[in-house]
Amino acid sequence: MTLSFEEKKAIFDDYEELTAVPVSMNRINYHFNASAVDHKIVVRFLHPNGNAFIYAGYLPKEETEKGYISVLESDEGTIRFLLEKAISFLKKTADGYVEGYSEKWVDPSGDVLLLIYDNPMWSVALKNGQIEGIFKTRDAAVGYLNDEGFSRTN
């Protein structure tokens, strides 16, 4: 059974990180203002007929309609899955990492360093937060860690 406009709107409204933005012809878009990239529209054109399009920029273009997937006949579980996938994708920067992403690195004597993504830079820090080094790329930071005898643990 196809969900109604009201049922889909209730699902979209459940996501506090989304903001409803009325558009033409009684349609509603839902924006994810905390997006790490320029794209913010997660739900496009929730229409009174029950159709809506959910952002799917993580899929190949030929599998989408202008980067979106229609959820006209989708059930609640599918809609929630697609919403969460879209939001998760938009939390990642153009580099593909979520702000604050970190990895634990250990050397043979048990010393621990953290590799932390601080858009657009990478920091190598001690567990207490003291910065050991800052690098423009992940490759440069990993090179440093490898040169110092550290290996990734997570």
Phi, psi and omega in degrees: 000133181286133178286147180281170174307311183296320180293318178292320178300319179298321177297309182297322180293339178296337183269101184298335181282353178260143179244126178285133180229109179297140175232188185298160174057039178060026178263162181229134169258155174238123183258145172251091187291343179271013180305138179278353178237176183296333183286129182236342185277113180268318177242125181246131170058054168296114189256149177305339177281357177099352179279153175200163179235130180252136182303136180219047181296348179279349179265157173301144184306324183291348178266001183233171172248100183057036178087007182233160176239133177288139177241029181307314184251017183278149177272174184300317180300317179294316180299315180295321177300313181294321178298313182294323178294318179296314181296315179300318179296319182285345175285341180277143178284177177301336178284348180093010181241147175280137177308130180090358177307139179218157177227146178261131179236139184229144175260172184301335179272002176094001176293142184243134171234151177248134173260119188236132177273119179233082189325123002261015186256167176240130179250144169249122186225154171287164180301333180278001178097349178296129183282129178265326180187156178234136186228148180286333182228158176296319180302318179295318180294317179295320176302316178300311181299317178296316179299328180274002176087017180267151174226151184287139180251342180229000000 
